[in-house]
Amino acid sequence: MKTRNRETTNRWLGLALSFALPVFLSACHGVRTQERPAQTFVFEGTVEKVAPDLGILSGRVAVYRLAKYRVQKVCSGKYDGKEIVVDHLILDGKEFDGVDVGDRVCVTVRISDKILSRYNADGIRSPSDSVKTFYLGEKIESIDASRSCCALP
């Protein structure tokens, strides 16, 4: 008798789920959560320090190379600090080609409260530093003394 009741209950449960699941999924279809638009800014600055090249590229794990900059001028967006630490995602290993400590650069940064993998480097960021906002480098370009980052197309 218990086996028959269990079978009946299982059938009703299966029938209820087969009806409720498609209804639930169709009700959720097309519902989007509102995302905060990506905030970016562009600045002209001087490279103060670059973390050592780890010799590996992003793949299964996101690999970042840190750089510290002295900010001379903000070309677009908003940033009030005089220095900034930027996490540059390493995709092809050539992100810092032609860029050395002391160079004037134009850097495009995306602001985020999260990062895929946090990296630290001596003199740039230590493991004990609390980071509430990450600045993710999207583009870095060396510029000479005769040009201004803010005038680049």
C-alpha atoms as an extended CHARMM CRD file, in Angstrom:
* protein
*
       153  EXT
         1         1  MET       CA              0.0000000000        0.0000000000        0.0000000000  PROA      1               0.0000000000
         2         2  LYS       CA              2.8330000000        2.4050000000        0.8800000000  PROA      2               0.0000000000
         3         3  THR       CA              4.5240000000        1.6630000000       -2.4470000000  PROA      3               0.0000000000
         4         4  ARG       CA              1.3220000000        2.4680000000       -4.3580000000  PROA      4               0.0000000000
         5         5  ASN       CA              0.8520000000        5.7680000000       -2.4660000000  PROA      5               0.0000000000
         6         6  ARG       CA              4.4790000000        6.6830000000       -3.1530000000  PROA      6               0.0000000000
         7         7  GLU       CA              4.0370000000        5.9210000000       -6.8690000000  PROA      7               0.0000000000
         8         8  THR       CA              0.8750000000        8.0550000000       -7.0040000000  PROA      8               0.0000000000
         9         9  THR       CA              2.6130000000       10.9060000000       -5.1860000000  PROA      9               0.0000000000
        10        10  ASN       CA              5.6160000000       10.6910000000       -7.5210000000  PROA      10              0.0000000000
        11        11  ARG       CA              3.3330000000       10.8030000000      -10.5780000000  PROA      11              0.0000000000
        12        12  TRP       CA              1.4880000000       13.8680000000       -9.2960000000  PROA      12              0.0000000000
        13        13  LEU       CA              4.7540000000       15.5520000000       -8.3850000000  PROA      13              0.0000000000
        14        14  GLY       CA              6.1760000000       14.8160000000      -11.8450000000  PROA      14              0.0000000000
        15        15  LEU       CA              3.0150000000       16.0850000000      -13.5000000000  PROA      15              0.0000000000
        16        16  ALA       CA              3.0210000000       19.2620000000      -11.4020000000  PROA      16              0.0000000000
        17        17  LEU       CA              6.6890000000       19.9250000000      -12.1820000000  PROA      17              0.0000000000
        18        18  SER       CA              6.2220000000       19.2840000000      -15.8950000000  PROA      18              0.0000000000
        19        19  PHE       CA              3.4930000000       21.9350000000      -15.8990000000  PROA      19              0.0000000000
        20        20  ALA       CA              5.0370000000       24.4680000000      -13.4860000000  PROA      20              0.0000000000
        21        21  LEU       CA              8.5670000000       24.4640000000      -14.8830000000  PROA      21              0.0000000000
        22        22  PRO       CA              7.6710000000       25.6520000000      -18.4220000000  PROA      22              0.0000000000
        23        23  VAL       CA              5.3110000000       28.2750000000      -16.9650000000  PROA      23              0.0000000000
        24        24  PHE       CA              8.0470000000       29.5230000000      -14.6390000000  PROA      24              0.0000000000
        25        25  LEU       CA             10.6550000000       29.5850000000      -17.4190000000  PROA      25              0.0000000000
        26        26  SER       CA              8.3770000000       31.4190000000      -19.8310000000  PROA      26              0.0000000000
        27        27  ALA       CA              7.5830000000       33.9790000000      -17.1300000000  PROA      27              0.0000000000
        28        28  CYS       CA             11.3020000000       34.5930000000      -16.5800000000  PROA      28              0.0000000000
        29        29  HSD       CA             12.1790000000       34.7050000000      -20.2630000000  PROA      29              0.0000000000
        30        30  GLY       CA             13.2380000000       38.1760000000      -21.2970000000  PROA      30              0.0000000000
        31        31  VAL       CA             13.6000000000       39.4970000000      -17.7640000000  PROA      31              0.0000000000
        32        32  ARG       CA             16.8160000000       41.4570000000      -17.4910000000  PROA      32              0.0000000000
        33        33  THR       CA             18.5810000000       42.7090000000      -14.4660000000  PROA      33              0.0000000000
        34        34  GLN       CA             19.6960000000       46.2870000000      -14.6350000000  PROA      34              0.0000000000
        35        35  GLU       CA             23.4630000000       46.5830000000      -14.8860000000  PROA      35              0.0000000000
        36        36  ARG       CA             25.4190000000       49.6320000000      -13.9650000000  PROA      36              0.0000000000
        37        37  PRO       CA             26.9630000000       51.1340000000      -17.1120000000  PROA      37              0.0000000000
        38        38  ALA       CA             30.7220000000       50.7220000000      -17.2770000000  PROA      38              0.0000000000
        39        39  GLN       CA             32.4960000000       53.8120000000      -16.0320000000  PROA      39              0.0000000000
        40        40  THR       CA             35.6830000000       54.6990000000      -17.8180000000  PROA      40              0.0000000000
        41        41  PHE       CA             38.1130000000       57.5550000000      -17.8730000000  PROA      41              0.0000000000
        42        42  VAL       CA             41.2280000000       58.4960000000      -19.8030000000  PROA      42              0.0000000000
        43        43  PHE       CA             44.2630000000       60.0990000000      -18.2260000000  PROA      43              0.0000000000
        44        44  GLU       CA             47.6720000000       61.3600000000      -19.2080000000  PROA      44              0.0000000000
        45        45  GLY       CA             50.3930000000       60.4110000000      -16.7770000000  PROA      45              0.0000000000
        46        46  THR       CA             53.8840000000       59.1510000000      -16.0920000000  PROA      46              0.0000000000
        47        47  VAL       CA             54.7670000000       55.5130000000      -15.4180000000  PROA      47              0.0000000000
        48        48  GLU       CA             56.2050000000       55.3560000000      -11.8990000000  PROA      48              0.0000000000
        49        49  LYS       CA             56.5160000000       51.5970000000      -11.4550000000  PROA      49              0.0000000000
        50        50  VAL       CA             55.5730000000       48.4380000000      -13.3500000000  PROA      50              0.0000000000
        51        51  ALA       CA             55.2360000000       45.0050000000      -11.7590000000  PROA      51              0.0000000000
        52        52  PRO       CA             57.5380000000       42.2890000000      -13.0870000000  PROA      52              0.0000000000
        53        53  ASP       CA             56.3420000000       40.3610000000      -16.1310000000  PROA      53              0.0000000000
        54        54  LEU       CA             55.0850000000       36.9910000000      -14.8600000000  PROA      54              0.0000000000
        55        55  GLY       CA             55.7200000000       35.4090000000      -18.2480000000  PROA      55              0.0000000000
        56        56  ILE       CA             52.2130000000       33.9560000000      -18.4960000000  PROA      56              0.0000000000
        57        57  LEU       CA             49.0860000000       35.0500000000      -20.3310000000  PROA      57              0.0000000000
        58        58  SER       CA             45.4570000000       35.0830000000      -19.2790000000  PROA      58              0.0000000000
        59        59  GLY       CA             43.6120000000       31.8860000000      -20.0800000000  PROA      59              0.0000000000
        60        60  ARG       CA             41.8060000000       29.7770000000      -17.5180000000  PROA      60              0.0000000000
        61        61  VAL       CA             42.8990000000       32.3680000000      -14.9750000000  PROA      61              0.0000000000
        62        62  ALA       CA             42.9520000000       36.1230000000      -15.5220000000  PROA      62              0.0000000000
        63        63  VAL       CA             46.5200000000       37.4220000000      -15.2740000000  PROA      63              0.0000000000
        64        64  TYR       CA             47.0580000000       41.0770000000      -14.4480000000  PROA      64              0.0000000000
        65        65  ARG       CA             50.1960000000       43.1800000000      -14.4170000000  PROA      65              0.0000000000
        66        66  LEU       CA             50.1160000000       46.1540000000      -12.0990000000  PROA      66              0.0000000000
        67        67  ALA       CA             51.3970000000       49.6000000000      -12.9080000000  PROA      67              0.0000000000
        68        68  LYS       CA             51.5450000000       52.7390000000      -10.8160000000  PROA      68              0.0000000000
        69        69  TYR       CA             51.1460000000       56.1090000000      -12.5390000000  PROA      69              0.0000000000
        70        70  ARG       CA             51.4420000000       59.7630000000      -11.5820000000  PROA      70              0.0000000000
        71        71  VAL       CA             48.3420000000       61.4220000000      -13.0510000000  PROA      71              0.0000000000
        72        72  GLN       CA             49.0520000000       64.7180000000      -14.8260000000  PROA      72              0.0000000000
        73        73  LYS       CA             45.7280000000       65.3240000000      -16.5320000000  PROA      73              0.0000000000
        74        74  VAL       CA             42.3340000000       63.6050000000      -16.8240000000  PROA      74              0.0000000000
        75        75  CYS       CA             41.1740000000       63.8330000000      -20.4420000000  PROA      75              0.0000000000
        76        76  SER       CA             37.7050000000       62.3420000000      -20.0390000000  PROA      76              0.0000000000
        77        77  GLY       CA             35.7440000000       61.0290000000      -17.0930000000  PROA      77              0.0000000000
        78        78  LYS       CA             36.5380000000       61.7900000000      -13.4820000000  PROA      78              0.0000000000
        79        79  TYR       CA             39.4610000000       60.9720000000      -11.1980000000  PROA      79              0.0000000000
        80        80  ASP       CA             40.7240000000       63.2270000000       -8.4110000000  PROA      80              0.0000000000
        81        81  GLY       CA             43.8980000000       61.4470000000       -7.2720000000  PROA      81              0.0000000000
        82        82  LYS       CA             47.4970000000       62.3500000000       -8.1020000000  PROA      82              0.0000000000
        83        83  GLU       CA             48.5530000000       58.6780000000       -8.3270000000  PROA      83              0.0000000000
        84        84  ILE       CA             46.7410000000       55.5760000000       -9.5030000000  PROA      84              0.0000000000
        85        85  VAL       CA             47.3640000000       51.8190000000       -9.4990000000  PROA      85              0.0000000000
        86        86  VAL       CA             46.0230000000       50.1250000000      -12.6260000000  PROA      86              0.0000000000
        87        87  ASP       CA             45.4940000000       46.3820000000      -13.1600000000  PROA      87              0.0000000000
        88        88  HSD       CA             46.2970000000       45.6020000000      -16.8080000000  PROA      88              0.0000000000
        89        89  LEU       CA             44.8150000000       42.3220000000      -18.0790000000  PROA      89              0.0000000000
        90        90  ILE       CA             47.5400000000       40.4240000000      -19.9220000000  PROA      90              0.0000000000
        91        91  LEU       CA             46.1240000000       38.8520000000      -23.0780000000  PROA      91              0.0000000000
        92        92  ASP       CA             49.0070000000       38.7260000000      -25.5670000000  PROA      92              0.0000000000
        93        93  GLY       CA             51.9990000000       39.7310000000      -23.4360000000  PROA      93              0.0000000000
        94        94  LYS       CA             52.5940000000       42.8610000000      -25.5300000000  PROA      94              0.0000000000
        95        95  GLU       CA             50.5010000000       45.2620000000      -23.4510000000  PROA      95              0.0000000000
        96        96  PHE       CA             53.6280000000       47.0540000000      -22.1640000000  PROA      96              0.0000000000
        97        97  ASP       CA             55.7130000000       46.9100000000      -25.3500000000  PROA      97              0.0000000000
        98        98  GLY       CA             57.3680000000       50.2910000000      -25.8260000000  PROA      98              0.0000000000
        99        99  VAL       CA             56.3520000000       51.4780000000      -22.3500000000  PROA      99              0.0000000000
       100       100  ASP       CA             59.0220000000       52.0330000000      -19.6740000000  PROA      100             0.0000000000
       101       101  VAL       CA             59.2360000000       53.6210000000      -16.2350000000  PROA      101             0.0000000000
       102       102  GLY       CA             59.3940000000       57.4000000000      -16.6700000000  PROA      102             0.0000000000
       103       103  ASP       CA             57.4440000000       57.4110000000      -19.9620000000  PROA      103             0.0000000000
       104       104  ARG       CA             54.4940000000       59.7160000000      -20.5400000000  PROA      104             0.0000000000
       105       105  VAL       CA             51.4570000000       57.6400000000      -21.3990000000  PROA      105             0.0000000000
       106       106  CYS       CA             47.7950000000       57.8440000000      -22.2400000000  PROA      106             0.0000000000
       107       107  VAL       CA             45.7710000000       55.2430000000      -20.3100000000  PROA      107             0.0000000000
       108       108  THR       CA             42.1250000000       54.2640000000      -20.6870000000  PROA      108             0.0000000000
       109       109  VAL       CA             40.7620000000       52.7790000000      -17.4700000000  PROA      109             0.0000000000
       110       110  ARG       CA             37.5260000000       51.0180000000      -16.5540000000  PROA      110             0.0000000000
       111       111  ILE       CA             36.3300000000       51.3960000000      -12.9640000000  PROA      111             0.0000000000
       112       112  SER       CA             35.1360000000       48.2540000000      -11.1680000000  PROA      112             0.0000000000
       113       113  ASP       CA             34.4150000000       47.1210000000       -7.6470000000  PROA      113             0.0000000000
       114       114  LYS       CA             35.4280000000       43.5590000000       -8.6220000000  PROA      114             0.0000000000
       115       115  ILE       CA             38.3670000000       41.9030000000      -10.3080000000  PROA      115             0.0000000000
       116       116  LEU       CA             38.7630000000       38.3660000000      -11.6450000000  PROA      116             0.0000000000
       117       117  SER       CA             42.0730000000       37.7220000000       -9.8400000000  PROA      117             0.0000000000
       118       118  ARG       CA             43.8100000000       40.1010000000       -7.4990000000  PROA      118             0.0000000000
       119       119  TYR       CA             47.5560000000       40.5600000000       -7.9220000000  PROA      119             0.0000000000
       120       120  ASN       CA             50.0070000000       42.4270000000       -5.7170000000  PROA      120             0.0000000000
       121       121  ALA       CA             53.5170000000       43.7330000000       -6.4160000000  PROA      121             0.0000000000
       122       122  ASP       CA             56.2600000000       45.2420000000       -4.2550000000  PROA      122             0.0000000000
       123       123  GLY       CA             56.0150000000       49.0110000000       -4.1260000000  PROA      123             0.0000000000
       124       124  ILE       CA             52.6710000000       49.0530000000       -5.9250000000  PROA      124             0.0000000000
       125       125  ARG       CA             50.1110000000       47.1120000000       -3.8780000000  PROA      125             0.0000000000
       126       126  SER       CA             50.6020000000       44.8210000000       -0.9020000000  PROA      126             0.0000000000
       127       127  PRO       CA             48.3840000000       41.9190000000        0.1820000000  PROA      127             0.0000000000
       128       128  SER       CA             47.2820000000       43.9080000000        3.2430000000  PROA      128             0.0000000000
       129       129  ASP       CA             46.0030000000       46.8560000000        1.1560000000  PROA      129             0.0000000000
       130       130  SER       CA             42.2230000000       47.1190000000        1.1420000000  PROA      130             0.0000000000
       131       131  VAL       CA             40.9520000000       47.8320000000       -2.3850000000  PROA      131             0.0000000000
       132       132  LYS       CA             37.3570000000       48.9400000000       -2.8140000000  PROA      132             0.0000000000
       133       133  THR       CA             37.7610000000       50.1950000000       -6.3840000000  PROA      133             0.0000000000
       134       134  PHE       CA             39.8560000000       48.5490000000       -9.0830000000  PROA      134             0.0000000000
       135       135  TYR       CA             41.0790000000       50.4820000000      -12.0950000000  PROA      135             0.0000000000
       136       136  LEU       CA             41.3200000000       48.0780000000      -15.0230000000  PROA      136             0.0000000000
       137       137  GLY       CA             43.5950000000       49.1750000000      -17.8330000000  PROA      137             0.0000000000
       138       138  GLU       CA             41.9280000000       48.8800000000      -21.2170000000  PROA      138             0.0000000000
       139       139  LYS       CA             44.5160000000       50.6940000000      -23.3250000000  PROA      139             0.0000000000
       140       140  ILE       CA             47.9650000000       52.1620000000      -22.7410000000  PROA      140             0.0000000000
       141       141  GLU       CA             49.8570000000       54.2420000000      -25.2720000000  PROA      141             0.0000000000
       142       142  SER       CA             53.2270000000       55.9270000000      -24.9500000000  PROA      142             0.0000000000
       143       143  ILE       CA             53.1880000000       59.5990000000      -25.9800000000  PROA      143             0.0000000000
       144       144  ASP       CA             56.0780000000       61.9640000000      -26.6210000000  PROA      144             0.0000000000
       145       145  ALA       CA             56.5770000000       65.4400000000      -25.1690000000  PROA      145             0.0000000000
       146       146  SER       CA             55.1230000000       67.1590000000      -28.2340000000  PROA      146             0.0000000000
       147       147  ARG       CA             51.7200000000       65.4410000000      -27.9650000000  PROA      147             0.0000000000
       148       148  SER       CA             48.9820000000       65.4590000000      -25.3850000000  PROA      148             0.0000000000
       149       149  CYS       CA             46.8790000000       62.4470000000      -24.5590000000  PROA      149             0.0000000000
       150       150  CYS       CA             43.7900000000       64.6170000000      -24.5100000000  PROA      150             0.0000000000
       151       151  ALA       CA             44.3530000000       65.5890000000      -28.1540000000  PROA      151             0.0000000000
       152       152  LEU       CA             44.5790000000       61.9800000000      -29.4230000000  PROA      152             0.0000000000
       153       153  PRO       CA             41.6990000000       60.7910000000      -31.6120000000  PROA      153             0.0000000000
